[in-house]
Amino acid sequence: MSQSQGLPATKQQLGRKPLASQGVAAYDFSQRHTQTMSDAKPTPPAPGKTAYVQIPTHHVVDKVQKTSKPQSRAPKRRKSNEGVAVHVTPIPAPVPLPSKLAHQPAKLPLSAPAPSVQPAEQVPPSIHDLTVLLALADEYLTAAHSMSAHLCSGDATEEHWESYHAMIATALGCLESASKDWGTHEPRKQARIRLKLAEVLLEETTNSEELADLLVKGIDHCERERLIDIKYAMKHLEVRAQFQSSPKSAFKLAGTAIADAQAQRLQRWVYAFRFLRISLSMQSGGPSETASTLKHLTELTAEADARQDVAVQIVTASLEAIMHVHSNRPDALESAQRALTAARTHQLAPEMEKLPQMCALLDCVDLACSLSDYQNEQAKTKTDRLHHDLDKRTRTNVWSKDGSFLITLGEAAAEGVEADTAGICCRTASGELALSFQWLSRSQLYMLGYSLTGSALLWRNSEDRKAETFIAQGLKLNQPLPDGLSLSVRAYGEMQAVQRRMALEAKLVMIFAYCTRANWASTADAIDDIRGDSSYTADLQDETTAATLLYLAGLCKHGLGDLETALSVYQSPSLTIDPRSKAAPYLRDLRLLAGLNQTPILRSLKPASAYPLLATLHALCQSHTSPSIRSAYQILAASSSPSSLPIIKQKQYLQAALTPAQVAKNSQMLSIIMNTMTEMFFTGIVGKQALQSADAGTQLATKSADPLWGVVAQGMYRSLLARSGEVGKVDIVEKRVRQGWEKVPEGVRERLEGQWEKAREVKNGA
């Protein structure tokens, strides 16, 4: 269930986009060696093309013309049981195979074999020769894939890339030669070789035309020979290849394949193409695809219910829950919870026990529902269950290194089904047919779990810093992928990109955690680290990620007292509010927060602009589902009006702010509300109620861990104590004020001291 978004995909969907930047060049079938091996000369690969290496077909010499030169002794003939001499085909000289590489790949010499004697008469290649070609192809692919970790590490040299390209080209040459020669022996073998060749072309090259031509011929061959599984496996490859250039065309091809499979009652392929269609739609991520994806999920659920395929029911319900969470529908969370309930009705079934990945996915989606609904206490409870289940289920041997797992279909599997389907279908140890999927590895799942837990605990991070602890624990797991993964450079790079994206998301959540306790120094350092890390260059091109980092940079400048820079950041195009915009919900919320943060700055720098902005925010904030955003708007409305409000109106605003802040258990908001009430209603007042209000504001400010609001609250409390004649307490509070003032950022201190100096000058002048 693939990477930048944590979504399911079949195991064979690793090669979706050509990664020319990673050095995987196109395989050029247009070059053909017409010379014999005695005349052939190795030529270096052209830039951007993988060299084609011709593997010679062994020739059996039956007759040799008489020459004046002495001839070598003819091979001995052994006699059969009847005493008749049997001709023994000479065994070809062994071809040097590439050594298997672990981390540091060695350069593979690809020298041309020694010239052979030109035969007078050629015979078709033997089965033994073709088997050697296939073995060579497997060996070269294995050796090339063992280099993937090193090539994706960024330390590979041009020599390493050339070695990788040469081995892939040699493997392709072996497969092509075998596919041409095996047609005289066994149609199924020829079809399998073509399928393997197409799979490697899709995974390792960008030759879309050559691949399309090969698949068309292969599908025609399979139809003539009635090789059903291989035909649909080729159609599966065709859809994935088409998706790289035209997603809409790929969706149409998938729909046609589904209809054909239904007509032939091949339910395994109906499932395979429906899951492929859903996976590709989720990768597209467009809102227009949501309805279509949900339609396919509904049809898939109906088919699985009719056949009582429990494993398919579990996976389908899990995917449906994900789609609802990602959608922007009013009933999205309710629909997601229904899907989760449908999946968990099978929690005691044997199929669920065999799918720990699905159990973990359900826990993650369930926690995401609570986070989206701002149910903090509920989310905390779900994090405890998530980690309990992770510790329990990830110990099982079912969890593979690459995150692959099987969905059983409740029917017997034929021998060789994996070869016939390019790994799309597999045969379990019990002989049952299963579909192959791929999601996260064990360590990647723990990274996701720790990141979600940190997000769920942000609301109380200023009190216990547990959010930072969990996120830091997850980032420790951001280690190189495990050894022993036999993946192409493209597949390895995509798996690496998923983990890199997860680490980036965790770092962004960590920055938000720093902000909750006004740790601006750590915030600035973390932002600089992300911007300075070249591995995140591509990720930072994403609109949402770039806007998030920009917002956090503005928030940091705001906290450090650089109001002019903060205002310019908040007013940047990517953070500007447009009520008519159809931006994603997350991006819309980010722009809303930037607008709320602008308001107090405008009150100080451009007072005339503050009220119009607040009027724009009114409709967006009043109906927002986040209680913290509603509370923040009410606080600003109580203090940012163009003229003095009646006391009754101020109380109404603050009361409207207090209720959602209490629901969200937002200590920062509660601190601001209580201290605003003290300043508005108890300044210059002597009495028990005034002291209680100031004392409550002080405690909440301390709980929020914000030095600035702590000083503000302690200062008001000190003034009320002095006015009430509590001299003994005044000195204690005064000491706290001085200690807290030293923790306030220097830029904030300078700005406040400047404002106080101007106020004194105005007062003295008056």
C-alpha positions, -999 to 999 in steps of 0.1 A, spaced: 0 0 0 23 25 -15 44 55 -1 40 93 -3 4 84 11 5 49 27 -19 33 2 -22 -3 -10 -8 -15 -43 -1 -49 -57 34 -61 -54 41 -59 -90 33 -22 -92 67 -11 -83 77 4 -117 52 31 -123 72 61 -135 104 61 -155 132 73 -133 157 85 -158 173 107 -131 183 75 -112 203 64 -142 179 37 -156 184 42 -193 161 30 -221 168 -3 -236 173 1 -273 160 -28 -294 167 -10 -326 203 -20 -325 209 -55 -338 242 -73 -342 242 -90 -376 278 -101 -374 289 -135 -363 307 -138 -330 340 -140 -348 334 -106 -363 315 -89 -335 331 -62 -314 318 -48 -282 306 -12 -284 301 11 -255 265 21 -246 253 53 -261 244 81 -236 209 76 -222 206 41 -238 213 7 -222 237 -13 -244 224 -43 -261 246 -74 -256 240 -103 -280 243 -137 -264 254 -162 -291 234 -193 -298 256 -224 -295 261 -241 -328 266 -278 -331 292 -288 -356 282 -319 -375 304 -316 -405 337 -298 -409 352 -292 -443 386 -307 -449 415 -284 -445 452 -287 -448 455 -278 -411 454 -306 -385 420 -310 -369 412 -317 -333 400 -352 -324 362 -356 -328 342 -361 -297 338 -397 -286 305 -414 -292 289 -435 -265 269 -465 -275 232 -470 -266 219 -502 -250 214 -516 -285 251 -509 -294 242 -480 -317 265 -450 -315 248 -420 -301 259 -386 -310 269 -364 -280 263 -327 -284 294 -309 -271 287 -288 -240 294 -252 -246 321 -234 -227 308 -220 -194 299 -183 -196 313 -163 -166 284 -153 -143 283 -121 -123 291 -125 -87 264 -116 -62 270 -82 -47 261 -71 -12 268 -34 -8 298 -25 -28 292 -37 -64 320 -48 -85 324 -40 -121 313 -69 -142 335 -77 -172 315 -82 -203 341 -94 -228 331 -111 -260 336 -149 -260 363 -164 -280 356 -169 -317 340 -202 -326 344 -223 -357 318 -214 -383 296 -245 -389 287 -257 -423 252 -266 -411 232 -252 -382 206 -269 -361 179 -254 -338 192 -246 -303 186 -273 -278 165 -271 -247 198 -270 -227 210 -239 -245 178 -221 -239 178 -231 -202 213 -216 -199 200 -183 -214 172 -181 -189 196 -190 -161 220 -163 -173 191 -137 -174 182 -145 -138 218 -143 -126 224 -110 -143 191 -95 -129 199 -108 -94 234 -93 -96 221 -60 -109 194 -58 -83 220 -64 -55 235 -31 -66 203 -11 -60 210 -2 -24 244 12 -33 231 30 -64 203 47 -45 226 57 -16 241 86 -37 276 72 -34 276 53 -67 301 63 -94 295 63 -132 313 30 -134 288 14 -111 259 27 -132 275 14 -163 279 -20 -147 242 -20 -137 231 -10 -172 253 -36 -188 239 -64 -167 203 -53 -173 210 -52 -210 226 -86 -210 196 -100 -192 173 -85 -217 193 -99 -245 192 -134 -230 154 -131 -226 149 -119 -261 170 -146 -276 152 -172 -256 118 -159 -265 125 -161 -302 139 -197 -301 116 -213 -276 86 -210 -299 96 -243 -316 94 -262 -283 67 -250 -260 42 -221 -264 37 -217 -226 74 -214 -221 77 -188 -249 48 -168 -234 63 -169 -199 96 -156 -213 78 -128 -231 60 -119 -199 93 -118 -180 108 -97 -208 79 -73 -207 81 -71 -169 118 -61 -170 112 -36 -198 85 -19 -177 107 -20 -146 140 -10 -160 135 10 -192 114 39 -207 109 21 -241 71 24 -240 67 17 -278 88 -14 -277 70 -26 -246 36 -20 -261 45 -39 -293 58 -68 -272 26 -69 -251 3 -69 -282 22 -98 -298 23 -116 -265 -15 -112 -258 -22 -124 -294 0 -155 -288 -17 -163 -255 -52 -160 -271 -42 -184 -298 -27 -209 -274 -54 -203 -247 -29 -193 -220 -55 -174 -199 -34 -164 -169 -4 -152 -189 -27 -132 -211 -43 -113 -182 -9 -109 -166 2 -91 -198 -30 -70 -197 -21 -61 -161 13 -49 -172 -3 -30 -201 -25 -11 -177 4 -2 -155 25 9 -184 -3 30 -199 -8 47 -165 26 63 -167 16 83 -198 -22 85 -197 -40 76 -165 -74 80 -181 -65 55 -209 -52 31 -182 -85 33 -163 -104 24 -195 -81 -5 -202 -86 -17 -166 -124 -14 -171 -122 -35 -203 -101 -61 -186 -126 -63 -157 -155 -68 -181 -136 -95 -200 -127 -114 -168 -162 -112 -156 -175 -127 -189 -151 -156 -186 -159 -160 -148 -123 -155 -138 -129 -140 -104 -92 -140 -95 -85 -115 -123 -117 -95 -116 -102 -90 -81 -67 -83 -95 -79 -56 -119 -103 -40 -95 -76 -37 -69 -52 -23 -96 -79 2 -107 -84 13 -71 -47 16 -64 -40 37 -95 -70 60 -86 -56 65 -51 -23 74 -66 -39 100 -88 -54 116 -57 -78 139 -76 -112 146 -61 -129 135 -93 -115 100 -87 -130 96 -53 -165 88 -65 -152 63 -91 -129 46 -65 -158 43 -40 -179 27 -68 -153 1 -75 -149 -6 -38 -187 -11 -35 -187 -35 -64 -157 -53 -50 -174 -57 -16 -205 -71 -32 -184 -97 -52 -165 -107 -21 -197 -110 0 -212 -132 -26 -182 -156 -26 -175 -152 11 -139 -142 4 -132 -129 39 -96 -117 32 -109 -96 3 -137 -82 24 -112 -71 51 -89 -53 25 -118 -37 7 -133 -23 39 -99 -9 49 -94 8 16 -129 22 18 -122 37 52 -90 54 38 -109 69 9 -136 83 32 -109 99 55 -93 115 25 -125 128 10 -140 162 19 -176 150 24 -197 161 54 -203 125 64 -168 113 56 -158 103 92 -191 86 98 -187 66 66 -151 57 75 -162 44 109 -188 22 92 -161 8 70 -138 1 99 -167 -16 117 -173 -38 87 -137 -48 86 -135 -56 123 -165 -79 122 -139 -104 110 -114 -98 138 -117 -133 151 -116 -149 116 -84 -169 107 -80 -146 77 -75 -116 100 -49 -134 121 -29 -140 89 -31 -103 80 -13 -83 107 -7 -56 81 -45 -50 78 -49 -50 116 -23 -23 119 -38 -3 90 -72 -4 106 -57 9 139 -39 37 120 -71 48 101 -91 46 133 -67 70 150 -67 93 120 -105 95 123 -103 107 159 -76 132 149 -97 145 121 -127 149 145 -105 167 171 -113 141 197 -82 144 218 -90 121 247 -104 95 223 -72 97 202 -50 92 233 -69 60 241 -65 47 205 -27 54 206 -24 30 235 -42 3 216 -22 10 184 11 4 202 -2 -26 220 -13 -42 187 20 -32 170 41 -49 196 19 -80 194 15 -83 156 49 -72 142 66 -101 160 50 -126 136 70 -142 108 43 -132 83 58 -97 81 83 -98 52 113 -75 47 97 -56 18 63 -54 34 46 -78 9 17 -100 20 -9 -123 5 -47 -121 2 -61 -156 -1 -90 -162 -25 -104 -195 -12 -95 -216 -42 -68 -240 -52 -38 -227 -71 -23 -244 -101 13 -253 -103 34 -225 -117 8 -198 -112 34 -173 -100 54 -177 -132 22 -175 -153 11 -142 -136 44 -124 -130 39 -127 -93 4 -111 -93 -10 -144 -80 8 -167 -58 5 -202 -43 5 -204 -5 22 -231 15 -12 -248 18 -18 -247 -20 -43 -219 -19 -45 -191 -45 -36 -157 -33 -31 -121 -46 2 -104 -38 2 -69 -22 28 -47 -8 26 -20 20 51 -9 47 80 -28 62 80 -35 99 102 -5 108 83 18 85 50 9 102 65 17 136 77 51 121 41 58 110 27 47 144 51 70 164 43 99 141 6 95 145 10 91 182 30 124 183 2 141 164 -24 128 188 -5 141 218 3 176 205 -25 192 225 -7 184 258 29 186 246 35 218 266 28 199 298 47 166 293 66 168 260 54 132 252 47 142 216 83 151 210 94 118 227 73 96 204 83 115 172 120 114 181 116 76 187 101 73 152 128 93 136 154 69 150 139 42 128 147 62 97 175 38 88 187 23 54 164 -4 41 172 -39 53 197 -60 34 187 -88 11 160 -69 -9 162 -80 -45 147 -50 -61 154 -29 -91 168 6 -88 134 20 -95 116 -2 -70 142 3 -43 141 41 -50 104 42 -46 105 22 -13 132 46 -1 111 76 -12 82 64 9 104 62 40 119 96 33 85 111 30 74 96 63 105 110 80 98 144 65 62 144 78 75 133 113 100 162 113 72 187 104 51 173 133 81 178 155 83 214 145 47 219 155 55 203 188 83 228 194 59 256 186 34 244 212 58 253 240 73 284 222 107 267 217 116 290 188 153 282 187 147 245 181 120 255 156 144 276 136 171 250 136 147 222 125 134 244 96 170 251 85 179 214 87 150 204 64 157 232 39 194 223 39 189 186 33 192 179 -4 174 146 -1 141 166 5 145 188 -26 118 169 -46 94 166 -16 96 203 -9 82 209 -44 49 196 -32 24 224 -27 11 213 7 46 205 21 61 238 8 31 258 23 35 240 57 72 248 59 66 284 49 38 288 75 61 273 102 89 297 92 64 327 95 53 314 129 89 312 141 96 348 130 64 358 147 74 341 180 109 357 178 94 392 175 102 399 138 67 410 130 74 426 96 90 394 82 62 372 97 36 394 81 52 392 47 53 354 51 16 351 61 7 373 32 26 352 6 5 338 -23 6 302 -11 -9 313 23 -34 339 11 -70 332 19 -94 328 -11 -129 319 0 -136 307 -36 -106 285 -38 -111 247 -42 -79 239 -23 -75 207 -3 -89 210 33 -55 209 49 -42 237 27 -73 257 34 -68 253 72 -32 264 69 -42 296 51 -69 302 77 -43 300 105 -20 324 86 -49 348 84 -57 345 122 -20 351 130 -19 382 108 -47 400 127 -28 408 159 3 419 138 -19 442 117 -33 457 149 2 468 158 16 477 123 -15 485 102 -46 489 124 -69 499 95 -63 465 79 -71 443 109 -108 446 110 -115 439 73 -93 407 75 -113 396 106 -145 401 87 -132 379 59 -123 352 85 -157 353 102 -177 329 79 -147 305 76 -141 302 113 -176 302 127 -185 270 109 -151 253 112 -150 218 127 -119 226 148 -128 240 182 -94 256 186 -99 277 154 -134 287 165 -119 297 199 -91 317 183 -115 337 162 -137 346 191 -106 359 211 -96 381 182 -131 393 177 -132 404 214 -100 424 211 -98 435 175 -129 455 169 -125 490 153 -142 507 183 -147 499 219 -173 472 225 -198 472 252 -188 450 282 -217 426 275 -205 420 240 -169 414 251 -182 388 276 -202 371 249 -171 368 227 -149 354 255 -176 330 266 -179 318 230 -141 313 230 -140 295 263 -164 267 255 -145 252 224 -111 258 241 -123 236 270 -136 210 246 -102 209 229 -83 210 262 -61 237 246 -41 251 275 -27 279 253 -61 291 244 -74 289 280 -44 309 292 -50 336 266 -88 338 274 -83 339 312 -56 366 310 -76 386 285 -106 385 309 -83 397 338 -70 426 317 -105 436 304 -126 433 335 -102 435 366 -76 461 357 -76 486 386 -101 465 406 -94 454 441 -111 423 454 -111 385 458 -126 378 424 -99 399 407 -71 380 425 -87 346 417 -89 355 380 -53 367 379 -41 336 398 -60 313 375 -44 331 345 -10 326 360 -14 289 365 -27 284 330 1 304 315 27 283 334 9 252 321 11 265 285 49 268 288 49 301 269 74 325 285 57 356 271 23 348 284 38 337 317 54 371 322 21 388 312 1 368 337 26 372 365 28 409 358 -10 414 361 -10 392 393 18 413 408 -1 445 402 -33 432 417 -14 419 448 3 453 453 -31 471 450 -46 447 475 -18 452 500 -4 417 499 32 429 502 47 395 511 35 379 479 45 408 457 83 402 461 79 365 452 58 372 421 82 400 411 111 376 412 92 352 389 85 381 365 122 389 363 132 353 358 105 348 331 115 380 313 149 366 307 134 336 288 114 358 265 131 361 230 153 391 226 134 405 197 101 404 216 117 421 246 132 449 224 98 455 207 79 456 240 104 479 256 102 502 227 64 503 229 66 510 267 90 538 261 66 554 235 37 550 259 57 568 287 66 596 263 30 600 253 19 600 290 46 625 300 38 647 270 1 647 279 
